[in-house]
């Protein structure tokens, strides 16, 4: 049994969920009634849902914020790479190793000055642009740029996933507007699962 499945069972017991309530929660979060039939990403979403309901247990993959002035920016770019199918290991240790290669600094918490952080940030943005097709100038919000690249990679019409591209006449740039109840980051994570499931030649 995987650690995430075991954690789900611990969460169920801790929250006092009966069989019907437990299965209903799984279906609500993933559309699947058995943790054993889920992908690892789906199981992590279930654990996140149970944590929101009060589950107190060991993390089985949940990302904790890194320390440091520029850590949040670096982490957001790293997750964008993961959701574009470029990053093989989403763990923060892999991000730290990347930062070390780019800057010679041992950990992102030591990136105190802009000139140090910019090397790693620009290297990540350049990689996402070259290999992931992200056009950083297309949208006001960088997350919209990543979402648009995901949709292009999957050859998916934004309307199919409840989003609409609109032209913003005042800025002369497109913005992404949600037309469904799904949070943008949730959508990006779901599209990331689909991208990672593609044969490598299609990524």
C-alpha positions as CSV (number, residue, x, y, z in Angstrom):
1,X,0.0,0.0,0.0
2,X,1.4,3.4,-0.9
3,X,2.0,6.1,1.7
4,X,-0.7,8.3,0.3
5,X,-3.3,5.5,0.5
6,X,-2.3,4.7,4.0
7,X,-2.6,8.4,4.9
8,X,-6.1,8.6,3.4
9,X,-7.2,5.7,5.5
10,X,-5.7,7.4,8.6
11,X,-7.5,10.6,7.7
12,X,-10.8,8.7,7.3
13,X,-10.4,7.2,10.8
14,X,-9.3,10.4,12.4
15,X,-12.3,12.3,10.9
16,X,-14.7,9.6,11.9
17,X,-16.1,9.1,8.4
18,X,-18.5,6.2,7.8
19,X,-18.2,4.2,4.5
20,X,-20.8,6.2,2.6
21,X,-19.5,9.6,3.7
22,X,-15.9,8.6,2.9
23,X,-16.8,7.3,-0.6
24,X,-18.9,10.4,-1.3
25,X,-15.9,12.6,-0.4
26,X,-13.6,10.7,-2.7
27,X,-16.1,11.1,-5.6
28,X,-16.6,14.8,-4.8
29,X,-12.9,15.5,-5.0
30,X,-11.8,13.2,-7.9
31,X,-14.8,11.5,-9.4
32,X,-13.4,8.1,-8.2
33,X,-14.8,6.2,-5.3
34,X,-11.6,4.2,-4.4
35,X,-8.3,5.6,-3.4
36,X,-6.6,2.5,-4.9
37,X,-7.9,3.5,-8.4
38,X,-6.6,7.0,-8.3
39,X,-3.4,8.6,-9.6
40,X,-1.0,9.9,-7.0
41,X,-2.0,13.5,-7.9
42,X,-5.6,12.6,-7.2
43,X,-4.8,11.1,-3.9
44,X,-2.9,14.2,-2.9
45,X,-6.0,16.3,-3.7
46,X,-8.0,14.0,-1.4
47,X,-5.5,14.5,1.4
48,X,-5.6,18.2,0.9
49,X,-9.4,18.1,1.1
50,X,-9.2,16.1,4.3
51,X,-6.7,18.5,5.8
52,X,-9.1,21.3,5.1
53,X,-11.7,19.3,7.0
54,X,-9.3,19.0,10.0
55,X,-7.1,16.0,9.3
56,X,-3.9,16.3,11.3
57,X,-1.3,13.9,10.0
58,X,2.1,13.6,8.3
59,X,2.4,15.2,4.9
60,X,2.7,12.8,2.0
61,X,3.8,15.2,-0.6
62,X,2.1,18.4,0.3
63,X,4.5,21.3,-0.5
64,X,5.5,23.6,2.3
65,X,6.6,27.1,1.5
66,X,10.4,27.5,1.2
67,X,12.1,30.2,3.2
68,X,13.7,33.1,1.6
69,X,12.8,36.4,-0.1
70,X,12.5,34.9,-3.6
71,X,11.4,31.4,-2.7
72,X,7.7,31.8,-3.5
73,X,8.5,33.1,-7.0
74,X,10.9,30.3,-7.7
75,X,8.5,27.7,-6.3
76,X,5.6,29.0,-8.5
77,X,7.8,28.7,-11.6
78,X,8.9,25.2,-10.6
79,X,5.3,24.1,-10.2
80,X,4.5,25.7,-13.6
81,X,7.2,23.6,-15.1
82,X,5.7,20.5,-13.4
83,X,2.3,21.3,-14.9
84,X,3.8,21.8,-18.3
85,X,5.4,18.3,-18.1
86,X,9.0,19.7,-18.1
87,X,10.0,19.3,-14.4
88,X,10.4,15.6,-13.6
89,X,10.5,16.0,-9.8
90,X,8.2,18.5,-8.2
91,X,9.9,18.2,-4.8
92,X,11.5,21.3,-3.4
93,X,14.8,19.4,-3.2
94,X,14.9,19.3,-7.0
95,X,14.2,23.0,-7.1
96,X,17.0,23.7,-4.6
97,X,19.4,21.6,-6.8
98,X,18.4,23.7,-9.8
99,X,19.0,26.9,-7.9
100,X,22.4,25.6,-6.8
101,X,23.4,24.9,-10.4
102,X,22.3,28.3,-11.6
103,X,23.7,30.5,-8.8
104,X,26.3,28.4,-6.9
105,X,24.2,29.2,-3.7
106,X,23.4,26.2,-1.6
107,X,19.7,27.0,-0.8
108,X,17.0,29.4,-1.9
109,X,16.8,30.8,1.6
110,X,20.2,32.3,1.0
111,X,19.0,34.2,-2.1
112,X,18.8,37.6,-0.4
113,X,19.8,39.9,-3.4
114,X,18.0,40.4,-6.6
115,X,21.1,39.8,-8.8
116,X,21.5,36.3,-7.3
117,X,17.8,35.3,-7.6
118,X,17.4,36.7,-11.1
119,X,19.8,34.1,-12.5
120,X,17.6,31.3,-11.3
121,X,14.3,33.0,-12.1
122,X,15.3,34.0,-15.6
123,X,16.7,30.5,-16.2
124,X,13.4,29.0,-15.2
125,X,11.3,31.4,-17.3
126,X,13.6,30.9,-20.3
127,X,13.2,27.1,-20.0
128,X,9.4,27.3,-19.7
129,X,9.4,29.6,-22.8
130,X,11.6,27.4,-24.9
131,X,10.4,24.0,-24.0
132,X,7.0,24.7,-22.7
133,X,5.8,27.3,-25.2
134,X,5.1,30.0,-22.5
135,X,4.8,33.5,-24.0
136,X,5.5,35.7,-20.9
137,X,4.4,38.8,-22.8
138,X,0.9,37.6,-23.8
139,X,-0.9,38.1,-20.6
140,X,-0.8,40.4,-17.6
141,X,-0.7,37.6,-15.1
142,X,2.2,35.1,-15.5
143,X,-0.2,32.3,-14.4
144,X,-2.4,33.1,-17.4
145,X,0.7,32.7,-19.7
146,X,1.3,29.2,-18.3
147,X,-2.4,28.2,-18.5
148,X,-2.5,29.3,-22.2
149,X,0.6,27.3,-22.9
150,X,-1.0,24.2,-21.3
151,X,-4.1,24.6,-23.4
152,X,-2.0,24.9,-26.6
153,X,0.0,21.9,-25.6
154,X,-3.2,19.8,-25.2
155,X,-4.8,21.4,-28.2
156,X,-7.8,22.3,-26.0
157,X,-10.2,25.1,-26.6
158,X,-10.4,27.2,-23.4
159,X,-14.2,27.0,-23.5
160,X,-14.0,23.3,-23.1
161,X,-12.5,23.7,-19.6
162,X,-14.7,26.6,-18.6
163,X,-12.4,29.5,-19.5
164,X,-12.6,32.3,-22.0
165,X,-9.8,34.3,-23.6
166,X,-10.8,38.0,-23.8
167,X,-9.0,41.0,-25.3
168,X,-8.3,43.8,-22.9
169,X,-8.5,46.9,-25.1
170,X,-6.9,49.2,-22.5
171,X,-3.7,47.2,-22.2
172,X,-3.8,45.6,-25.7
173,X,-3.1,42.2,-24.1
174,X,-5.3,39.2,-23.5
175,X,-6.4,38.2,-20.1
176,X,-8.0,34.9,-18.9
177,X,-11.4,35.1,-17.3
178,X,-12.9,32.2,-15.4
179,X,-16.4,31.4,-16.6
180,X,-16.8,28.4,-14.3
181,X,-16.5,27.9,-10.6
182,X,-13.2,26.1,-10.9
183,X,-10.2,28.0,-9.4
184,X,-7.5,28.7,-11.9
185,X,-4.8,26.8,-10.0
186,X,-7.0,23.8,-9.7
187,X,-7.5,23.9,-13.5
188,X,-3.8,24.2,-14.1
189,X,-3.1,21.2,-11.9
190,X,-5.7,19.1,-13.7
191,X,-4.3,20.1,-17.1
192,X,-0.9,19.3,-15.7
193,X,-2.0,15.7,-15.0
194,X,-3.2,15.4,-18.6
195,X,0.1,16.7,-19.9
196,X,2.2,14.4,-17.8
197,X,0.1,11.5,-19.0
198,X,0.9,12.2,-22.7
199,X,3.6,10.0,-24.4
200,X,6.9,11.8,-24.0
201,X,7.1,12.5,-27.7
202,X,3.9,14.5,-27.6
203,X,5.0,16.7,-24.6
